[in-house]
Amino acid sequence: MYDGIVQELIDEFGRLPGIGPKSAQRIAFHILQTPSFDVKRLAELLTEVRERVRFCEICGNVAEQERCAICRDPRRDPAVICVVEDAKDVAAIERTREFRGLYHVLGGAISPIAGVGPDDLRIAQLMTRLADGTVQEVILATNPNLEGEATASYLSRLLTSMQITVSRLASGLPVGGDLEYADEVTLGRAFEGRRVL
């Protein structure tokens, strides 16, 4: 649509997840039309991130050292591990300020359609972490979709033989939602997870 390098820039932004053609075009033109936009700093940061950021050797979260800040924090409860699909899920849970245990990032979810099986995830590393008997509870916080449910079910079956409490994050109706717009699965979960007031 545009000549040469402008279209290449738009195409490159469009390859990012969650960025459609219109958003890619808006970002490209923002960079082009904003004289104060520091393109060199953006390029430096992108290069630096690729060079310095790695995944924590213990939990799989993003880190600049061998271990992430959460795994290095002595105030965290080592008896509770929250299992999530991706590192961005750790950030989401941390924003709640409700969880004080440790994490384990699987690196995805079981998805036969996408060709992702249990061996493609960090399940073996989780089992190694659980082997020493320190962990008393594993919270399965995978996404409430087909792949996340399959992953949680697989892990639940795998952990039944261990002397560990396995729990799943509650799911149900969102705050501010209307019952008439809720799907059957969400409404069913809301009934299962109801609590006495």
Summary of the structure (lengths in Angstrom):
residues: 197
radius of gyration: 20.9
end to end distance: 59.0
largest distance: 63.2
contacts: 486
relative contact order: 0.08
helix: 47%
strand: 14%
